[in-house]
Amino acid sequence: AKFDRPGSVPQFLPLRSPEMKPFLALCVVGAVALKQGSLHLLKVPGPVPSDSPGDSSLDFEDALVAAVSASKGRESPETKALVEKLQQLLDNAKPAIKKTLEGLQATLTNTGNAMSDCGGQEMQRSSAAFEKNFTTKSAAHKTCRQTQKQNLDTQNTCQTELKTVTSTAKTTCEALEALEKTMYSAKDSCEVKSGEAFEAYHTRLIEASQKTLVEYKKLKEGCAKAKEELESKGPECTIALKTYEDQKENCDSVQDAMDSLSCSHYEAATSKCEASGTCYDKAVANYESVQTSSMTQLDSLKKEWRAILRMECIIQVFNLQESKRASAIDSCQAKDMSGQADSDLPLQLSTIPNKPTCHVPANKAGSAGYVQANFEGLPADSPAKACVASCCQQPSHGTSGLDFSGLGGTTPSGDWRLALNVDTSDGNVVSYINSGFWESATGLGGASDKAEERFTRDYKDLEVFNKVQAKQLLIVCHNEGKALGWRSWKLVDTKTLQGWFTTGNTCSSGLQEKRFQMGVETTGGDVGTLVKNEPLIKNTIDGTDRLYVNSHHGHTGGFDFNRLSVNADDNPHGNFGAGLGTQYDAHITTGGGGTCGNTARPMADAEMRTEKHHWGSGGGMGGLIGSDHTCHEDCPWTVSSGYDFDYAIFVLP
């Protein structure tokens, strides 16, 4: 044992360390001293020469065994003095080992606790507080819109009544004015009729005058009453309008607060989640490193501890008769001290906890799920306002995000709004029967509504899809954002895309062999290096000047439908495909003829305009664009074209 200063706790030193050489030498010299019957030789004059045989591998245990074997009588003063000295040295070594173990345990415990101190509980508390607060705000918003609806109804009723009163006042007062003017044209009725007697003449004049006077008084009273009601109804309607407008403004403010709370919590939760994950990963890595190091040190401590235990056993041999010492020494050295060392030197390890659960809301303000959860069921004439909070998806203006550099400098000009993107190889199928994507005002049909994914996945912007009144439509053929060609059309009517895709041939109404023309003429385009079979932009086989929606494509009885196609009436023979969102031979679906159901025919995101029958299965170019399609009955008629095109669909208000 090594003492830093008098009275200090000894620090444990490895038995083979240089500092232990004098102690080991003491044991060897002690053995000689006992053999010579003298204790004076225990005073070692100096360190063992470094060149002495076996200096680097002196074994304390072997030296002690030698000392015991060489010692004389168990009651001799020399033996007692040596035993006491050796026991003291061993007793001093134990606390040092224990103290080292305590240091290891403290470090392990601290690093173990750090793994559970990465914000998991804080995130959970924050999420619970948010949910409680947000639920209250959402309920308040719904109640507010219902009151807004009531105020609007009151205002509308008042306006209707005001129109009635105004009309009544106008009609009655104008009739009064007209009656008053008859006095200037009544002279003809005052003429004496042929053969009319005096009394008859005056009786006729009196009756006519009284009748006119009765009508006059009625009209006069009616005009006055109508004017009075009009004077009262006008201010009443002004108040009703002001009440409605104030309520709407209040509801918009309530919604803004709700949307803002959603965004701020989403952004904070996302940041906390990332920080928590980083903290956890670092804490676990640090703990595992400390644990490995601690276990290595613990092994060394246990080796020293086992050696001390054996030496304590050997020291007791001094008290035995010489004839019994050899067997006792063998017993001490053979004894397994591992269990005792494990018991005396325990090290508690921490269990690595699970990674903190992130409590990031799945539906932040502006997302489809958020709209459905908080705005669905609101009165149609008192809907939610457009979200202006920080995390809301704002309408995409222009074609930013697409690279048109490969098209010789042509770029669609105008304030285009991205409504849909069809990624033909993202694993989500948007065939004709995916009404959630093509028809729903609130559903996504498996698509994303995240702006950052708008050209790398199926995408749907509900705000643009439902609310923008489109006058033109633009389709850009691209590959993960790299534009390959584009074309725009002037639409035959101004309406939203949701309105167009529910014009007819919907999954709820059933499918009929009808065509609905959407675009009347193309207003621009660039075909780039697209193949002639590309269905919408190039399609030199059928032409591209007329755009169709939800239309039958091909010969009568074929029941081939595309959500979007061009010149559908110029492809009379059928089974040649050409369009987005396909369902072919819909009259033989599993759900019954003329319905949105499964068939063995191509049910794909997009199909080429093939030149061989049965969608390219008869030879030539295959029909399937990309890889997204639904396969039934081994889908023998779905053949890959080898091309991977995506289609971004924009509208121009």
C-alpha positions as CSV (number, residue, x, y, z in Angstrom):
1,A,0.0,0.0,0.0
2,K,1.2,3.5,-0.8
3,F,0.5,6.5,1.6
4,D,0.4,10.0,0.1
5,R,0.7,11.5,3.6
6,P,0.5,10.4,7.2
7,G,-3.0,9.3,8.2
8,S,-4.3,9.3,4.6
9,V,-6.3,6.4,3.1
10,P,-3.8,4.0,1.3
11,Q,-4.1,3.7,-2.4
12,F,-4.0,0.2,-3.8
13,L,-1.0,-0.7,-5.9
14,P,-0.8,-3.7,-8.3
15,L,1.2,-6.5,-6.7
16,R,3.6,-6.6,-9.7
17,S,4.2,-2.8,-9.8
18,P,7.7,-1.4,-9.1
19,E,6.5,0.1,-5.8
20,M,5.8,-3.3,-4.5
21,K,9.3,-4.6,-5.0
22,P,10.4,-3.7,-1.4
23,F,7.4,-5.5,0.0
24,L,8.1,-8.6,-2.0
25,A,11.7,-8.4,-1.0
26,L,10.5,-8.2,2.6
27,C,8.7,-11.5,2.2
28,V,11.8,-13.2,0.8
29,V,14.1,-11.7,3.4
30,G,11.5,-12.6,6.1
31,A,11.7,-16.2,5.1
32,V,15.5,-16.1,5.4
33,A,15.2,-14.3,8.7
34,L,12.9,-16.9,10.2
35,K,15.1,-19.7,9.0
36,Q,18.1,-18.0,10.7
37,G,16.0,-17.2,13.8
38,S,16.6,-13.5,13.5
39,L,14.0,-10.7,12.9
40,H,16.6,-8.0,12.2
41,L,16.9,-9.0,8.6
42,L,13.3,-7.9,8.0
43,K,14.8,-4.4,7.7
44,V,15.6,-4.4,4.0
45,P,18.7,-2.4,3.4
46,G,17.7,-1.3,-0.1
47,P,15.7,-2.3,-3.2
48,V,16.3,-5.6,-4.8
49,P,18.8,-5.2,-7.6
50,S,17.1,-4.8,-10.9
51,D,19.4,-7.4,-12.4
52,S,18.5,-10.1,-9.8
53,P,17.1,-13.3,-11.3
54,G,13.3,-13.1,-11.8
55,D,13.0,-9.5,-10.6
56,S,10.3,-8.7,-13.0
57,S,8.1,-11.7,-12.0
58,L,8.5,-11.9,-8.3
59,D,5.4,-13.7,-7.0
60,F,4.2,-12.5,-3.6
61,E,2.2,-15.7,-3.1
62,D,5.2,-17.9,-3.9
63,A,7.4,-15.8,-1.6
64,L,4.8,-16.1,1.2
65,V,4.7,-19.8,0.7
66,A,8.4,-20.0,1.0
67,A,8.3,-17.9,4.1
68,V,5.7,-20.2,5.7
69,S,7.7,-23.3,4.8
70,A,10.9,-21.8,6.2
71,S,9.4,-20.5,9.4
72,K,10.0,-22.1,12.8
73,G,7.6,-22.6,15.7
74,R,4.2,-21.0,15.4
75,E,4.6,-19.3,18.8
76,S,8.0,-17.7,18.1
77,P,8.1,-13.9,18.3
78,E,9.6,-13.8,14.8
79,T,6.6,-15.7,13.3
80,K,4.1,-13.5,15.1
81,A,5.8,-10.3,14.1
82,L,5.9,-11.4,10.4
83,V,2.3,-12.5,10.4
84,E,1.1,-9.2,11.9
85,K,3.2,-7.2,9.4
86,L,1.9,-9.2,6.4
87,Q,-1.7,-9.0,7.6
88,Q,-1.4,-5.3,8.1
89,L,-0.2,-4.9,4.5
90,L,-3.1,-7.0,3.2
91,D,-5.6,-5.2,5.3
92,N,-4.4,-1.8,3.9
93,A,-4.7,-3.1,0.3
94,K,-8.5,-4.0,0.6
95,P,-9.9,-0.5,1.2
96,A,-7.9,0.9,-1.7
97,I,-9.5,-1.8,-4.0
98,K,-13.0,-1.0,-2.6
99,K,-12.4,2.7,-3.1
100,T,-11.4,2.1,-6.8
101,L,-14.6,0.0,-7.1
102,E,-16.7,2.8,-5.7
103,G,-15.2,5.1,-8.3
104,L,-16.1,2.7,-11.1
105,Q,-19.6,2.3,-9.8
106,A,-20.2,6.1,-9.5
107,T,-19.0,6.6,-13.1
108,L,-21.2,3.8,-14.4
109,T,-24.2,5.0,-12.5
110,N,-23.8,8.6,-13.7
111,T,-23.3,7.5,-17.4
112,G,-26.2,5.1,-17.0
113,N,-28.5,7.8,-15.6
114,A,-27.6,10.0,-18.5
115,M,-29.2,7.6,-20.9
116,S,-32.6,8.3,-19.4
117,D,-32.1,12.0,-19.2
118,C,-32.6,12.8,-22.9
119,G,-36.0,14.6,-22.7
120,G,-38.3,11.6,-23.1
121,Q,-40.5,12.5,-20.2
122,E,-40.4,16.2,-21.1
123,M,-41.6,15.4,-24.6
124,Q,-44.4,13.3,-23.2
125,R,-45.5,16.0,-20.8
126,S,-45.3,18.6,-23.5
127,S,-47.3,16.5,-25.9
128,A,-50.0,15.8,-23.3
129,A,-50.2,19.6,-22.5
130,F,-50.5,20.4,-26.2
131,E,-53.2,17.8,-26.8
132,K,-55.3,19.2,-23.9
133,N,-54.8,22.8,-25.1
134,F,-55.3,22.0,-28.7
135,T,-58.5,19.9,-28.1
136,T,-60.0,22.9,-26.3
137,K,-59.1,25.3,-29.1
138,S,-60.4,22.9,-31.8
139,A,-63.7,22.5,-30.0
140,A,-63.9,26.3,-29.5
141,H,-63.3,26.8,-33.2
142,K,-66.0,24.3,-34.3
143,T,-68.5,26.0,-31.9
144,C,-67.5,29.4,-33.2
145,R,-68.2,28.4,-36.8
146,Q,-71.6,27.0,-35.8
147,T,-72.4,30.4,-34.2
148,Q,-71.0,32.1,-37.4
149,K,-73.4,29.9,-39.4
150,Q,-76.4,31.0,-37.2
151,N,-75.4,34.6,-37.5
152,L,-75.1,34.2,-41.3
153,D,-78.6,32.6,-41.4
154,T,-79.9,35.5,-39.4
155,Q,-78.3,38.0,-41.7
156,N,-79.5,36.2,-44.8
157,T,-83.1,36.0,-43.4
158,C,-83.0,39.7,-42.6
159,Q,-81.8,40.5,-46.1
160,T,-84.6,38.4,-47.6
161,E,-87.1,40.2,-45.4
162,L,-85.6,43.5,-46.3
163,K,-86.0,42.7,-50.0
164,T,-89.7,41.8,-49.3
165,V,-90.3,44.9,-47.4
166,T,-88.6,47.1,-50.0
167,S,-90.6,45.4,-52.7
168,T,-93.8,45.9,-50.8
169,A,-93.1,49.5,-50.1
170,K,-92.2,50.2,-53.7
171,T,-95.4,48.4,-55.0
172,T,-97.8,49.9,-52.5
173,C,-96.5,53.4,-52.6
174,E,-96.3,53.4,-56.4
175,A,-99.9,52.2,-56.5
176,L,-100.9,55.0,-54.2
177,E,-99.1,57.5,-56.4
178,A,-100.8,56.1,-59.5
179,L,-104.3,56.3,-57.8
180,E,-103.7,59.9,-56.8
181,K,-103.0,60.8,-60.4
182,T,-106.4,59.4,-61.5
183,M,-108.2,62.4,-60.2
184,Y,-107.0,64.3,-63.2
185,S,-108.4,61.8,-65.6
186,A,-111.8,61.2,-63.9
187,K,-113.8,63.9,-65.7
188,D,-115.2,61.3,-68.2
189,S,-116.8,59.5,-65.3
190,C,-118.4,62.7,-64.2
191,E,-120.3,63.1,-67.4
192,V,-124.1,62.5,-67.2
193,K,-125.0,59.4,-69.0
194,S,-127.8,59.3,-71.5
195,G,-131.1,59.0,-69.7
196,E,-129.5,59.1,-66.3
197,A,-131.7,60.7,-63.6
198,F,-130.5,63.2,-61.1
199,E,-130.5,60.9,-58.1
200,A,-129.0,58.0,-60.1
201,Y,-126.3,60.3,-61.4
202,H,-125.2,61.5,-57.9
203,T,-125.6,58.0,-56.4
204,R,-123.1,56.7,-59.1
205,L,-120.6,59.5,-58.4
206,I,-120.9,59.0,-54.6
207,E,-120.4,55.2,-54.9
208,A,-117.4,55.6,-57.2
209,S,-115.8,58.2,-55.1
210,Q,-116.3,56.2,-51.9
211,K,-114.9,53.1,-53.5
212,T,-111.8,55.0,-54.7
213,L,-111.5,56.6,-51.3
214,V,-111.5,53.3,-49.6
215,E,-108.8,52.0,-52.0
216,Y,-106.9,55.2,-51.4
217,K,-106.9,54.9,-47.7
218,K,-105.8,51.3,-47.9
219,L,-102.9,52.1,-50.1
220,K,-102.0,55.1,-48.0
221,E,-101.9,53.0,-44.9
222,G,-100.0,50.2,-46.6
223,C,-97.4,52.6,-48.0
224,A,-96.9,54.2,-44.6
225,K,-96.6,50.9,-42.9
226,A,-94.2,49.6,-45.5
227,K,-92.0,52.7,-45.1
228,E,-92.0,52.3,-41.4
229,E,-91.0,48.6,-41.7
230,L,-88.3,49.5,-44.2
231,E,-86.9,52.1,-41.9
232,S,-86.8,49.5,-39.1
233,K,-85.6,46.6,-41.2
234,G,-82.6,48.5,-42.7
235,P,-80.8,49.1,-39.4
236,E,-81.7,45.6,-38.2
237,C,-80.0,44.1,-41.2
238,T,-77.0,46.4,-40.8
239,I,-76.6,45.1,-37.2
240,A,-77.1,41.5,-38.4
241,L,-74.4,41.9,-41.0
242,K,-72.0,43.5,-38.5
243,T,-72.7,40.7,-36.0
244,Y,-71.9,38.1,-38.7
245,E,-68.8,39.8,-39.9
246,D,-67.5,40.3,-36.3
247,Q,-68.2,36.6,-35.6
248,K,-66.4,35.5,-38.7
249,E,-63.4,37.7,-37.8
250,N,-63.5,36.2,-34.4
251,C,-63.6,32.6,-35.7
252,D,-60.8,33.3,-38.1
253,S,-58.8,34.6,-35.2
254,V,-59.6,31.5,-33.2
255,Q,-58.5,29.3,-36.1
256,D,-55.3,31.3,-36.6
257,A,-54.5,30.6,-32.9
258,M,-55.3,26.9,-33.3
259,D,-53.2,26.6,-36.5
260,S,-50.4,28.6,-34.9
261,L,-50.4,26.3,-31.9
262,S,-50.3,23.3,-34.1
263,C,-47.3,24.6,-36.1
264,S,-45.3,25.8,-33.1
265,H,-45.8,22.5,-31.3
266,Y,-44.9,20.5,-34.4
267,E,-41.8,22.5,-35.0
268,A,-40.7,22.4,-31.3
269,A,-41.5,18.7,-31.1
270,T,-39.6,17.9,-34.2
271,S,-36.6,19.8,-32.9
272,K,-36.8,18.2,-29.5
273,C,-37.2,14.8,-31.1
274,E,-34.0,15.2,-33.1
275,A,-32.1,16.6,-30.1
276,S,-33.4,13.7,-27.9
277,G,-32.3,11.1,-30.5
278,T,-28.8,12.6,-30.7
279,C,-28.6,12.8,-26.9
280,Y,-29.7,9.2,-26.5
281,D,-27.3,7.8,-29.1
282,K,-24.4,9.7,-27.5
283,A,-25.3,8.6,-24.0
284,V,-25.7,5.0,-25.0
285,A,-22.3,5.0,-26.8
286,N,-20.7,6.7,-23.8
287,Y,-22.2,4.2,-21.4
288,E,-21.1,1.2,-23.5
289,S,-17.6,2.6,-23.7
290,V,-17.5,3.2,-19.9
291,Q,-19.0,-0.2,-19.2
292,T,-16.3,-2.0,-21.3
293,S,-13.5,-0.1,-19.6
294,S,-15.1,-0.6,-16.1
295,M,-15.4,-4.4,-16.7
296,T,-11.8,-4.6,-17.8
297,Q,-10.7,-2.8,-14.6
298,L,-13.1,-4.9,-12.5
299,D,-11.4,-8.1,-13.8
300,S,-8.0,-6.7,-12.7
301,L,-9.4,-5.8,-9.3
302,K,-10.9,-9.2,-8.8
303,K,-7.6,-10.9,-9.7
304,E,-5.9,-8.9,-7.0
305,W,-8.7,-9.6,-4.5
306,R,-8.5,-13.3,-5.1
307,A,-4.8,-13.2,-4.6
308,I,-5.3,-11.3,-1.2
309,L,-7.9,-13.9,-0.2
310,R,-5.5,-16.7,-0.9
311,M,-2.6,-15.0,0.9
312,E,-4.8,-14.4,3.9
313,C,-5.5,-18.1,3.9
314,I,-1.8,-18.9,3.6
315,I,-0.9,-16.5,6.5
316,Q,-3.2,-18.6,8.8
317,V,-0.9,-21.6,7.9
318,F,1.7,-20.0,10.2
319,N,-0.4,-21.0,13.1
320,L,-0.4,-24.7,12.2
321,Q,2.0,-27.4,13.1
322,E,4.8,-27.8,10.6
323,S,3.6,-31.2,9.6
324,K,0.2,-29.8,8.5
325,R,1.5,-26.8,6.7
326,A,2.2,-28.3,3.3
327,S,-1.3,-29.7,2.8
328,A,-2.9,-26.5,4.2
329,I,-0.8,-24.4,1.7
330,D,-2.0,-26.6,-1.2
331,S,-5.6,-26.3,0.0
332,C,-5.3,-22.4,0.1
333,Q,-3.7,-22.3,-3.3
334,A,-6.3,-24.7,-4.8
335,K,-9.2,-22.9,-3.3
336,D,-11.5,-21.1,-5.9
337,M,-11.8,-17.5,-4.6
338,S,-13.9,-16.3,-7.6
339,G,-17.3,-16.5,-5.9
340,Q,-16.0,-14.6,-2.9
341,A,-14.4,-12.0,-5.1
342,D,-17.6,-11.6,-7.1
343,S,-19.6,-11.2,-3.8
344,D,-17.1,-8.8,-2.3
345,L,-16.6,-6.7,-5.4
346,P,-20.1,-6.2,-7.0
347,L,-20.6,-3.8,-9.8
348,Q,-24.2,-2.8,-10.7
349,L,-24.7,-2.3,-14.4
350,S,-27.5,-0.1,-15.9
351,T,-30.1,-1.5,-18.3
352,I,-30.0,0.4,-21.5
353,P,-33.5,2.0,-21.8
354,N,-35.5,2.2,-24.9
355,K,-35.0,5.2,-27.1
356,P,-37.3,8.1,-26.0
357,T,-40.6,8.1,-28.0
358,C,-41.0,11.1,-30.2
359,H,-44.3,12.8,-29.8
360,V,-44.4,14.7,-33.1
361,P,-48.0,15.1,-34.3
362,A,-48.7,13.1,-37.4
363,N,-51.0,15.8,-38.7
364,K,-49.8,19.4,-38.5
365,A,-51.8,22.4,-39.6
366,G,-52.5,22.4,-43.3
367,S,-52.1,18.6,-43.8
368,A,-55.0,16.5,-45.1
369,G,-55.3,14.7,-41.8
370,Y,-55.5,18.0,-39.9
371,V,-58.2,19.3,-42.2
372,Q,-60.2,16.2,-41.9
373,A,-60.0,16.0,-38.1
374,N,-60.7,19.7,-37.4
375,F,-62.7,21.1,-40.3
376,E,-64.8,18.2,-41.6
377,G,-68.4,18.7,-40.7
378,L,-68.2,22.5,-40.5
379,P,-71.1,24.3,-42.1
380,A,-70.6,24.6,-45.9
381,D,-71.2,28.3,-45.8
382,S,-69.1,28.9,-42.7
383,P,-65.9,26.9,-43.6
384,A,-62.4,27.2,-42.2
385,K,-60.2,29.9,-43.7
386,A,-56.9,29.3,-45.5
387,C,-54.2,28.5,-43.1
388,V,-51.5,31.1,-42.7
389,A,-49.4,29.5,-39.9
390,S,-45.7,28.8,-40.4
391,C,-45.9,25.1,-41.2
392,C,-49.0,25.2,-43.5
393,Q,-48.5,24.1,-47.1
394,Q,-48.9,27.2,-49.2
395,P,-50.1,26.8,-52.8
396,S,-47.2,26.2,-55.1
397,H,-46.9,29.0,-57.6
398,G,-45.2,28.6,-60.9
399,T,-43.2,25.5,-61.8
400,S,-40.4,26.1,-59.3
401,G,-38.7,22.8,-58.3
402,L,-38.7,21.4,-61.9
403,D,-35.6,21.6,-64.0
404,F,-36.4,22.6,-67.6
405,S,-32.8,23.0,-68.7
406,G,-33.0,19.9,-70.9
407,L,-35.8,21.4,-73.1
408,G,-33.9,24.1,-74.9
409,G,-34.9,26.9,-72.7
410,T,-38.7,26.5,-72.9
411,T,-40.6,27.0,-69.6
412,P,-44.3,27.3,-69.1
413,S,-45.1,30.9,-68.1
414,G,-47.8,32.0,-65.8
415,D,-48.9,31.7,-62.2
416,W,-49.4,28.0,-62.3
417,R,-50.5,26.1,-59.2
418,L,-49.4,22.5,-58.6
419,A,-52.4,20.3,-57.7
420,L,-51.2,16.7,-58.4
421,N,-48.1,14.7,-59.1
422,V,-48.2,11.2,-60.4
423,D,-45.0,9.3,-59.6
424,T,-45.3,6.1,-61.5
425,S,-42.7,4.2,-59.5
426,D,-43.2,5.2,-55.9
427,G,-45.1,2.1,-54.8
428,N,-48.4,3.9,-54.4
429,V,-50.9,3.0,-57.2
430,V,-53.2,5.8,-58.4
431,S,-55.1,3.8,-61.0
432,Y,-58.6,4.9,-62.0
433,I,-60.2,3.2,-59.0
434,N,-58.2,5.3,-56.5
435,S,-61.0,7.7,-55.8
436,G,-59.2,9.1,-52.8
437,F,-56.6,10.6,-55.0
438,W,-58.7,11.5,-58.1
439,E,-62.0,12.5,-56.6
440,S,-61.9,13.2,-52.8
441,A,-61.9,16.7,-51.5
442,T,-60.3,15.6,-48.3
443,G,-58.5,12.3,-49.0
444,L,-55.0,11.8,-50.4
445,G,-55.3,8.3,-51.8
446,G,-51.9,7.3,-50.4
447,A,-50.2,10.4,-51.8
448,S,-48.1,12.9,-49.8
449,D,-49.2,16.4,-49.1
450,K,-45.7,17.6,-48.1
451,A,-44.3,20.3,-50.4
452,E,-40.8,18.9,-50.2
453,E,-42.0,15.6,-51.7
454,R,-44.1,17.1,-54.5
455,F,-42.0,15.8,-57.4
456,T,-40.6,12.6,-55.8
457,R,-43.8,10.9,-54.8
458,D,-47.5,10.9,-55.6
459,Y,-48.6,14.3,-54.3
460,K,-51.8,16.2,-53.8
461,D,-52.4,19.8,-52.7
462,L,-55.9,19.9,-51.3
463,E,-56.1,23.6,-51.3
464,V,-55.3,23.9,-55.0
465,F,-57.3,20.8,-55.9
466,N,-60.5,21.9,-54.2
467,K,-60.4,25.7,-54.4
468,V,-58.6,27.1,-57.4
469,Q,-61.0,27.8,-60.3
470,A,-58.9,26.6,-63.2
471,K,-59.0,28.2,-66.7
472,Q,-56.0,26.3,-68.1
473,L,-54.3,23.0,-67.2
474,L,-50.6,22.2,-67.6
475,I,-49.1,18.7,-67.5
476,V,-45.3,18.3,-67.2
477,C,-43.7,15.0,-68.0
478,H,-40.6,14.6,-65.8
479,N,-38.3,12.2,-64.1
480,E,-37.9,13.0,-60.4
481,G,-38.1,16.7,-61.2
482,K,-36.1,16.7,-64.5
483,A,-38.6,18.0,-67.1
484,L,-38.8,15.8,-70.2
485,G,-41.7,17.7,-71.9
486,W,-44.8,19.7,-71.2
487,R,-48.1,20.7,-72.7
488,S,-50.9,23.1,-71.6
489,W,-54.6,23.3,-72.6
490,K,-57.3,25.9,-72.5
491,L,-60.2,24.4,-70.5
492,V,-63.8,24.4,-71.9
493,D,-65.1,25.6,-68.5
494,T,-63.8,27.3,-65.3
495,K,-64.0,25.0,-62.4
496,T,-61.8,23.2,-59.8
497,L,-59.9,20.0,-60.5
498,Q,-62.1,18.3,-57.9
499,G,-65.1,19.5,-59.9
500,W,-63.6,18.1,-63.1
501,F,-62.8,14.7,-61.7
502,T,-66.3,14.4,-60.3
503,T,-68.0,15.5,-63.6
504,G,-69.1,11.9,-64.4
505,N,-67.9,8.3,-64.5
506,T,-67.0,8.4,-60.8
507,C,-66.5,5.4,-58.7
508,S,-69.7,6.2,-56.8
509,S,-71.9,6.9,-59.8
510,G,-70.7,4.1,-61.9
511,L,-68.9,4.0,-65.3
512,Q,-70.6,4.5,-68.7
513,E,-69.1,4.7,-72.1
514,K,-69.1,8.5,-72.1
515,R,-66.4,11.1,-72.8
516,F,-66.0,14.4,-71.0
517,Q,-63.9,16.9,-72.9
518,M,-61.9,19.1,-70.6
519,G,-59.4,21.0,-72.9
520,V,-60.6,22.6,-76.1
521,E,-57.1,23.5,-77.5
522,T,-53.5,23.3,-76.6
523,T,-51.9,26.6,-75.6
524,G,-48.3,25.6,-75.6
525,G,-45.8,22.8,-75.2
526,D,-42.4,21.2,-75.7
527,V,-42.1,17.5,-76.5
528,G,-38.3,17.4,-75.9
529,T,-37.0,13.9,-76.9
530,L,-40.1,12.0,-75.7
531,V,-41.1,8.9,-77.7
532,K,-44.1,9.2,-80.0
533,N,-46.0,6.7,-77.8
534,E,-45.9,9.0,-74.7
535,P,-49.6,9.4,-74.0
536,L,-50.3,13.1,-73.3
537,I,-47.5,15.4,-74.3
538,K,-46.2,13.8,-77.5
539,N,-48.7,11.2,-78.8
540,T,-48.2,11.7,-82.5
541,I,-50.5,8.7,-83.1
542,D,-53.7,10.3,-81.8
543,G,-52.8,13.9,-81.5
544,T,-52.9,16.1,-78.4
545,D,-55.1,19.1,-79.0
546,R,-58.1,17.9,-77.0
547,L,-58.0,16.9,-73.4
548,Y,-60.4,14.5,-71.7
549,V,-61.3,13.7,-68.1
550,N,-62.8,10.5,-66.7
551,S,-63.5,9.3,-70.3
552,H,-64.1,6.1,-72.1
553,H,-61.3,5.5,-74.6
554,G,-61.7,3.3,-77.6
555,H,-64.4,1.3,-79.4
556,T,-67.9,0.9,-78.1
557,G,-68.1,-2.0,-75.7
558,G,-64.5,-1.8,-74.7
559,F,-65.0,0.0,-71.4
560,D,-61.5,1.4,-71.2
561,F,-61.2,4.4,-68.9
562,N,-58.5,7.0,-68.2
563,R,-58.6,9.8,-65.7
564,L,-56.8,12.0,-68.2
565,S,-56.3,11.3,-71.9
566,V,-56.1,13.2,-75.2
567,N,-58.1,12.9,-78.4
568,A,-60.0,9.9,-76.9
569,D,-62.3,9.8,-79.9
570,D,-59.4,9.4,-82.3
571,N,-58.5,6.0,-80.9
572,P,-61.5,4.0,-82.1
573,H,-60.2,0.4,-81.9
574,G,-59.5,0.2,-78.1
575,N,-57.0,-1.8,-76.2
576,F,-54.2,0.7,-77.0
577,G,-54.2,2.5,-73.7
578,A,-52.9,6.1,-73.5
579,G,-53.5,8.0,-70.3
580,L,-53.2,8.6,-66.6
581,G,-55.1,6.6,-64.0
582,T,-56.2,3.6,-66.0
583,Q,-58.9,0.9,-65.7
584,Y,-59.5,-1.1,-68.8
585,D,-62.3,-3.6,-69.6
586,A,-64.2,-2.2,-66.7
587,H,-67.3,-4.2,-67.7
588,I,-65.7,-7.4,-66.4
589,T,-64.5,-6.1,-63.0
590,T,-64.7,-8.3,-59.8
591,G,-67.3,-5.8,-58.4
592,G,-69.6,-6.2,-61.4
593,G,-69.7,-4.5,-64.8
594,G,-69.3,-0.7,-65.1
595,T,-67.8,-0.2,-61.6
596,C,-64.5,0.8,-60.1
597,G,-63.2,-2.7,-59.5
598,N,-60.3,-5.1,-60.1
599,T,-59.6,-6.6,-63.5
600,A,-56.8,-8.6,-65.0
601,R,-56.2,-5.7,-67.5
602,P,-53.9,-2.8,-66.9
603,M,-54.8,-0.9,-63.7
604,A,-51.9,1.5,-63.6
605,D,-50.7,5.0,-62.8
606,A,-50.0,5.6,-66.5
607,E,-50.1,3.7,-69.9
608,M,-48.3,4.4,-73.2
609,R,-50.2,4.7,-76.5
610,T,-49.3,1.3,-77.8
611,E,-49.5,0.3,-81.5
612,K,-50.2,-3.4,-80.9
613,H,-53.4,-4.7,-79.5
614,H,-54.1,-5.5,-75.9
615,W,-51.9,-2.7,-74.5
616,G,-48.6,-3.9,-76.1
617,S,-48.9,-7.5,-75.0
618,G,-49.2,-8.4,-78.7
619,G,-45.7,-7.0,-79.5
620,G,-43.9,-3.7,-79.9
621,M,-43.7,-1.2,-77.1
622,G,-45.4,-2.3,-73.8
623,G,-48.0,-0.1,-72.2
624,L,-47.0,0.2,-68.5
625,I,-45.1,3.4,-67.6
626,G,-43.0,3.1,-64.5
627,S,-43.8,0.2,-62.2
628,D,-46.9,1.2,-60.2
629,H,-49.9,-1.0,-61.1
630,T,-52.3,-3.5,-59.5
631,C,-51.9,-7.0,-60.7
632,H,-54.8,-9.5,-60.7
633,E,-54.9,-13.0,-62.2
634,D,-51.2,-12.6,-63.1
635,C,-52.0,-9.5,-65.2
636,P,-50.9,-11.0,-68.5
637,W,-51.8,-7.8,-70.5
638,T,-49.6,-5.5,-68.3
639,V,-46.3,-5.2,-70.1
640,S,-43.6,-2.7,-69.2
641,S,-42.7,0.0,-71.7
642,G,-39.2,0.4,-70.2
643,Y,-39.9,4.1,-69.6
644,D,-40.2,5.7,-66.2
645,F,-42.1,9.0,-66.5
646,D,-43.7,11.1,-63.8
647,Y,-46.5,13.7,-64.4
648,A,-47.0,17.0,-62.6
649,I,-50.4,18.5,-63.1
650,F,-50.9,22.3,-62.7
651,V,-53.8,24.7,-63.0
652,L,-53.9,28.3,-63.9
653,P,-56.7,30.4,-62.3
